[in-house]
Amino acid sequence: MTIRFFEDSGDLLGEVFLDAATGEVIGTGNRPGGHRVLLDLFDRFESRNDLASFTRRAERMTRIGPEIHALRRQQLRGPSGGKVGRNAPCPCGSGRKFKNCCGG
């Protein structure tokens, strides 16, 4: 599981990688010298949030991920069950051409 921290400008400050089963920090991805800052931010984050709920959510997402991908593939086949043409309206309902929406 990854928790990302952003600066006020919207730029990525860094990431903290967690073991989804235990919630234990297994590493960080950040700019040079930012490891300690990320761990401090994560400590504050952890004190304000129930980390167990995040690990439960990660477990649920792992279980339902394949189902979501299968439903998405089925949706992209269109109502007739065949493949959607590149210039046909996108079956997701956006009103855009398939090639400019989900087909891109």
Backbone as a printed PyTorch tensor [residue, N CA C, xyz], in Angstrom:
tensor([[[  0.8550,  -1.1520,   0.0000],
         [  0.0000,   0.0000,   0.0000],
         [  0.9130,   1.2290,   0.0000]],

        [[  0.5130,   2.2570,  -0.6960],
         [  1.3080,   3.4780,  -0.8000],
         [  0.4910,   4.6650,  -0.3090]],

        [[  1.1030,   5.4840,   0.5370],
         [  0.4820,   6.7340,   0.9710],
         [  1.3730,   7.8450,   0.4380]],

        [[  0.7710,   8.7400,  -0.3470],
         [  1.5200,   9.8220,  -0.9810],
         [  1.2710,  11.1230,  -0.2400]],

        [[  2.3330,  11.9100,  -0.1020],
         [  2.2460,  13.2230,   0.5150],
         [  2.6080,  14.2670,  -0.5350]],

        [[  1.7930,  15.3290,  -0.5790],
         [  1.9780,  16.3790,  -1.5690],
         [  2.2750,  17.7060,  -0.8890]],

        [[  3.0290,  18.5460,  -1.5970],
         [  3.2770,  19.9080,  -1.1240],
         [  2.0420,  20.7490,  -1.4070]],

        [[  1.9830,  21.9570,  -0.8210],
         [  0.8430,  22.8510,  -1.0640],
         [  0.7050,  23.1880,  -2.5410]],

        [[  1.8130,  23.1870,  -3.2740],
         [  1.7810,  23.5030,  -4.6990],
         [  1.2050,  22.3670,  -5.5390]],

        [[  1.0090,  21.1990,  -4.9260],
         [  0.4920,  20.0470,  -5.6500],
         [  1.5780,  19.0950,  -6.1140]],

        [[  2.8460,  19.4780,  -5.9340],
         [  3.9500,  18.6040,  -6.3160],
         [  4.0880,  17.4750,  -5.3090]],

        [[  4.4570,  16.3090,  -5.7960],
         [  4.6330,  15.1480,  -4.9320],
         [  5.8450,  15.3510,  -4.0300]],

        [[  5.6350,  15.2650,  -2.7290],
         [  6.7280,  15.3630,  -1.7670],
         [  7.4140,  14.0210,  -1.6270]],

        [[  6.6250,  12.9450,  -1.5620],
         [  7.1890,  11.6080,  -1.4450],
         [  6.1140,  10.6000,  -1.1100]],

        [[  6.5410,   9.3490,  -0.9830],
         [  5.6240,   8.2530,  -0.7260],
         [  6.1410,   7.3970,   0.4130]],

        [[  5.2240,   6.8470,   1.1730],
         [  5.5600,   5.8820,   2.2170],
         [  4.9010,   4.5720,   1.8060]],

        [[  5.7010,   3.5100,   1.7370],
         [  5.2120,   2.1990,   1.3340],
         [  4.9710,   1.3580,   2.5780]],

        [[  3.7630,   0.7720,   2.6430],
         [  3.3710,  -0.0230,   3.8020],
         [  3.0960,  -1.4610,   3.3980]],

        [[  3.3300,  -2.3710,   4.3220],
         [  2.8890,  -3.7450,   4.1650],
         [  1.3860,  -3.7210,   4.4210]],

        [[  0.5950,  -4.0780,   3.4280],
         [ -0.8680,  -3.9630,   3.5450],
         [ -1.4320,  -4.8460,   4.6410]],

        [[ -0.7920,  -5.9490,   4.9230],
         [ -1.3200,  -6.8640,   5.9390],
         [ -1.0680,  -6.3580,   7.3580]],

        [[  0.0900,  -5.7540,   7.5790],
         [  0.4530,  -5.3490,   8.9450],
         [  0.4100,  -3.8540,   9.1750]],

        [[  0.4670,  -3.0500,   8.1030],
         [  0.5180,  -1.6000,   8.2520],
         [  1.9140,  -1.1040,   8.5940]],

        [[  2.9030,  -1.9670,   8.4990],
         [  4.2830,  -1.6140,   8.8350],
         [  4.9550,  -0.8970,   7.6660]],

        [[  5.7250,   0.1590,   7.9690],
         [  6.4500,   0.9030,   6.9430],
         [  7.5620,   0.0180,   6.4060]],

        [[  7.5860,  -0.1560,   5.0700],
         [  8.6390,  -0.9730,   4.4740],
         [  9.5780,  -0.1500,   3.6010]],

        [[  9.2940,   1.1410,   3.4490],
         [ 10.2010,   1.9870,   2.6780],
         [  9.5670,   3.3140,   2.3190]],

        [[ 10.3850,   4.1760,   1.7340],
         [  9.9060,   5.4730,   1.2660],
         [ 10.4810,   5.7400,  -0.1130]],

        [[  9.7740,   6.5510,  -0.8570],
         [ 10.2450,   7.0290,  -2.1480],
         [ 10.1590,   8.5340,  -2.1080]],

        [[ 11.2810,   9.1920,  -2.2360],
         [ 11.2710,  10.6290,  -2.0260],
         [ 12.5020,  11.2740,  -2.6480]],

        [[ 12.5450,  12.5780,  -2.5370],
         [ 13.7190,  13.3240,  -2.9630],
         [ 14.8650,  13.0520,  -1.9970]],

        [[ 16.0890,  13.2250,  -2.4430],
         [ 17.2170,  13.0050,  -1.5360],
         [ 17.0830,  13.8450,  -0.2610]],

        [[ 17.3090,  13.2060,   0.8690],
         [ 17.2540,  13.9020,   2.1530],
         [ 15.8670,  14.0450,   2.7360]],

        [[ 14.8420,  13.5280,   2.0740],
         [ 13.4830,  13.7120,   2.5470],
         [ 12.9310,  12.5500,   3.3530]],

        [[ 13.7240,  11.5200,   3.5910],
         [ 13.2570,  10.3230,   4.2950],
         [ 12.7140,  10.6630,   5.6760]],

        [[ 13.4480,  11.4360,   6.4420],
         [ 13.0250,  11.7730,   7.8130],
         [ 11.7400,  12.6140,   7.7970]],

        [[ 11.6360,  13.5390,   6.8540],
         [ 10.4390,  14.3880,   6.7450],
         [  9.2160,  13.5160,   6.4510]],

        [[  9.3670,  12.5600,   5.5370],
         [  8.2490,  11.6790,   5.2090],
         [  7.8270,  10.8340,   6.4050]],

        [[  8.7940,  10.3290,   7.1380],
         [  8.4430,   9.5210,   8.3060],
         [  7.7530,  10.3680,   9.3710]],

        [[  8.1780,  11.6250,   9.5240],
         [  7.4950,  12.5200,  10.4660],
         [  6.0590,  12.7850,  10.0120]],

        [[  5.8680,  13.0430,   8.7130],
         [  4.5250,  13.2550,   8.1800],
         [  3.6650,  12.0060,   8.3640]],

        [[  4.2660,  10.8480,   8.1340],
         [  3.5110,   9.6090,   8.2980],
         [  3.1190,   9.4060,   9.7570]],

        [[  4.0030,   9.7250,  10.6880],
         [  3.6640,   9.6030,  12.1110],
         [  2.4530,  10.4680,  12.4570]],

        [[  2.4280,  11.6940,  11.9270],
         [  1.2750,  12.5730,  12.1580],
         [  0.0150,  12.0080,  11.5080]],

        [[  0.1720,  11.4980,  10.2840],
         [ -0.9440,  10.8870,   9.5670],
         [ -1.4950,   9.7100,  10.3660]],

        [[ -0.6080,   8.8670,  10.8640],
         [ -1.0130,   7.6780,  11.6060],
         [ -1.7190,   8.0420,  12.9100]],

        [[ -1.2780,   9.1250,  13.5530],
         [ -1.9110,   9.5270,  14.8120],
         [ -3.3280,  10.0730,  14.6000]],

        [[ -3.6100,  10.5670,  13.3850],
         [ -4.9280,  11.1430,  13.0950],
         [ -5.8680,  10.1720,  12.3920]],

        [[ -5.3550,   9.0700,  11.8980],
         [ -6.1580,   8.1310,  11.1150],
         [ -6.0200,   6.7240,  11.6750]],

        [[ -7.0450,   5.9370,  11.4530],
         [ -7.0310,   4.5440,  11.8620],
         [ -6.3690,   3.7400,  10.7430]],

        [[ -5.1070,   3.3910,  10.9420],
         [ -4.3570,   2.6890,   9.9060],
         [ -4.9460,   1.3200,   9.6100]],

        [[ -5.5790,   0.7020,  10.6030],
         [ -6.1930,  -0.6100,  10.3860],
         [ -7.2930,  -0.5270,   9.3260]],

        [[ -8.0210,   0.5960,   9.2710],
         [ -9.0700,   0.7250,   8.2590],
         [ -8.4590,   0.8000,   6.8570]],

        [[ -7.2750,   1.4050,   6.7390],
         [ -6.6020,   1.4600,   5.4390],
         [ -6.1300,   0.0790,   5.0120]],

        [[ -5.6200,  -0.7070,   5.9440],
         [ -5.1610,  -2.0480,   5.5880],
         [ -6.3540,  -2.9360,   5.2150]],

        [[ -7.4800,  -2.7750,   5.9180],
         [ -8.6830,  -3.5420,   5.5510],
         [ -9.1570,  -3.1510,   4.1530]],

        [[ -9.1030,  -1.8610,   3.8550],
         [ -9.5290,  -1.3990,   2.5270],
         [ -8.5990,  -1.9560,   1.4480]],

        [[ -7.3010,  -1.9700,   1.7170],
         [ -6.3490,  -2.5160,   0.7490],
         [ -6.6210,  -3.9930,   0.4950]],

        [[ -6.9570,  -4.7360,   1.5410],
         [ -7.2890,  -6.1540,   1.3810],
         [ -8.5420,  -6.3320,   0.5250]],

        [[ -9.5720,  -5.5080,   0.7810],
         [-10.8060,  -5.5870,  -0.0130],
         [-10.5300,  -5.2590,  -1.4750]],

        [[ -9.7250,  -4.2330,  -1.7120],
         [ -9.4240,  -3.8290,  -3.0860],
         [ -8.6510,  -4.9290,  -3.8140]],

        [[ -7.7860,  -5.6300,  -3.1100],
         [ -7.0430,  -6.7350,  -3.7140],
         [ -7.9900,  -7.8470,  -4.1230]],

        [[ -9.0110,  -8.0880,  -3.2930],
         [ -9.9730,  -9.1460,  -3.6050],
         [-10.8990,  -8.7620,  -4.7530]],

        [[-11.3680,  -7.5210,  -4.7840],
         [-12.3570,  -7.1420,  -5.7980],
         [-11.7270,  -6.5900,  -7.0700]],

        [[-10.4210,  -6.3560,  -7.0630],
         [ -9.7410,  -5.8150,  -8.2420],
         [-10.0030,  -6.6080,  -9.5100]],

        [[ -9.8050,  -7.9430,  -9.4910],
         [-10.0620,  -8.7210, -10.7040],
         [-11.5120,  -8.6240, -11.1760]],

        [[-12.4620,  -8.5470, -10.2380],
         [-13.8710,  -8.4070, -10.6200],
         [-14.1000,  -7.0770, -11.3310]],

        [[-13.4980,  -6.0160, -10.8170],
         [-13.6610,  -4.6960, -11.4260],
         [-13.0910,  -4.6910, -12.8360]],

        [[-11.9100,  -5.3010, -13.0200],
         [-11.3150,  -5.3460, -14.3550],
         [-12.1770,  -6.1490, -15.3220]],

        [[-12.7660,  -7.2460, -14.8600],
         [-13.6330,  -8.0530, -15.7230],
         [-14.8790,  -7.2650, -16.1220]],

        [[-15.4720,  -6.5530, -15.1700],
         [-16.6460,  -5.7360, -15.4860],
         [-16.2930,  -4.6280, -16.4700]],

        [[-15.1180,  -4.0330, -16.3000],
         [-14.6880,  -2.9610, -17.2030],
         [-14.4950,  -3.4990, -18.6160]],

        [[-13.8630,  -4.6750, -18.7410],
         [-13.6920,  -5.2690, -20.0730],
         [-15.0500,  -5.5660, -20.7030]],

        [[-15.9920,  -6.0610, -19.8930],
         [-17.3290,  -6.3550, -20.3940],
         [-18.0220,  -5.0700, -20.8490]],

        [[-17.8530,  -3.9940, -20.0950],
         [-18.4710,  -2.7190, -20.4440],
         [-17.9050,  -2.2000, -21.7630]],

        [[-16.6110,  -2.3760, -21.9800],
         [-15.9870,  -1.8620, -23.1920],
         [-16.3410,  -2.6810, -24.4290]],

        [[-16.9450,  -3.8450, -24.2560],
         [-17.4020,  -4.6360, -25.3990],
         [-18.6760,  -4.0450, -25.9960]],

        [[-19.3440,  -3.2160, -25.2170],
         [-20.5570,  -2.5850, -25.7290],
         [-21.7870,  -3.4240, -25.4740]],

        [[-22.9590,  -2.8550, -25.7380],
         [-24.2110,  -3.5480, -25.4500],
         [-24.4370,  -4.7790, -26.3120]],

        [[-23.8760,  -4.8050, -27.5040],
         [-24.0920,  -5.9550, -28.3900],
         [-23.1510,  -7.1030, -28.0710]],

        [[-22.1660,  -6.8890, -27.2190],
         [-21.2270,  -7.9380, -26.8560],
         [-20.0030,  -7.9720, -27.7570]],

        [[-20.0410,  -7.2620, -28.8980],
         [-18.8910,  -7.2230, -29.8000],
         [-17.9260,  -6.1170, -29.4020]],

        [[-16.8370,  -6.0360, -30.1530],
         [-15.8650,  -4.9880, -29.8710],
         [-16.4340,  -3.6290, -30.2900]],

        [[-15.9890,  -2.5960, -29.6000],
         [-16.4100,  -1.2330, -29.9090],
         [-15.4440,  -0.6590, -30.9380]],

        [[-15.9850,  -0.0500, -31.9820],
         [-15.1350,   0.5770, -32.9790],
         [-14.4860,   1.8390, -32.4370]],

        [[-13.3280,   2.1960, -32.9670],
         [-12.5880,   3.3580, -32.4690],
         [-13.4060,   4.6450, -32.5480]],

        [[-14.1990,   4.8060, -33.5960],
         [-14.9560,   6.0450, -33.7830],
         [-16.3840,   5.9610, -33.2600]],

        [[-16.7410,   4.8330, -32.6680],
         [-18.0780,   4.6700, -32.0920],
         [-18.1530,   5.4170, -30.7590]],

        [[-19.3550,   5.7820, -30.3250],
         [-19.4820,   6.4140, -29.0020],
         [-18.9890,   5.4590, -27.9150]],

        [[-18.3340,   5.9920, -26.9200],
         [-17.7840,   5.1750, -25.8490],
         [-18.9190,   4.5760, -25.0120]],

        [[-18.8650,   3.2770, -24.7260],
         [-19.9260,   2.6430, -23.9450],
         [-19.9710,   3.0820, -22.4810]],

        [[-18.9720,   3.8440, -22.0190],
         [-18.9980,   4.2860, -20.6180],
         [-20.0210,   5.3900, -20.3970]],

        [[-20.5400,   5.9750, -21.5080],
         [-21.5830,   6.9840, -21.3810],
         [-21.0810,   8.4160, -21.3670]],

        [[-19.8030,   8.6200, -21.6670],
         [-19.2610,   9.9740, -21.6300],
         [-19.7200,  10.8280, -22.8030]],

        [[-20.1530,  10.1670, -23.8910],
         [-20.5600,  10.9030, -25.0790],
         [-19.4010,  11.1740, -26.0290]],

        [[-18.2030,  10.7980, -25.6360],
         [-17.0220,  10.9970, -26.4850],
         [-16.7900,   9.7610, -27.3420]],

        [[-15.9360,   9.9100, -28.3710],
         [-15.5710,   8.7570, -29.1790],
         [-14.7360,   7.8110, -28.3180]],

        [[-14.8800,   6.5050, -28.5990],
         [-14.1620,   5.4900, -27.8400],
         [-12.6570,   5.7380, -27.8660]],

        [[-12.1150,   6.1290, -29.0310],
         [-10.6620,   6.3190, -29.1410],
         [-10.1630,   7.4860, -28.2960]],

        [[-11.0310,   8.4520, -27.9940],
         [-10.6270,   9.6050, -27.1920],
         [-11.0150,   9.4510, -25.7220]],

        [[-11.5930,   8.3310, -25.3770],
         [-12.0600,   8.1280, -23.9950],
         [-11.3850,   6.8890, -23.4210]],

        [[-12.1230,   5.8090, -23.2830],
         [-11.6090,   4.5790, -22.6660],
         [-10.6940,   3.7900, -23.5910]],

        [[-10.7450,   4.0390, -24.8730],
         [ -9.9150,   3.3040, -25.8130],
         [ -8.5200,   3.8720, -25.9630]],

        [[ -8.2700,   5.0280, -25.3380],
         [ -6.9660,   5.6910, -25.4740],
         [ -6.0000,   5.1650, -24.5890]]])
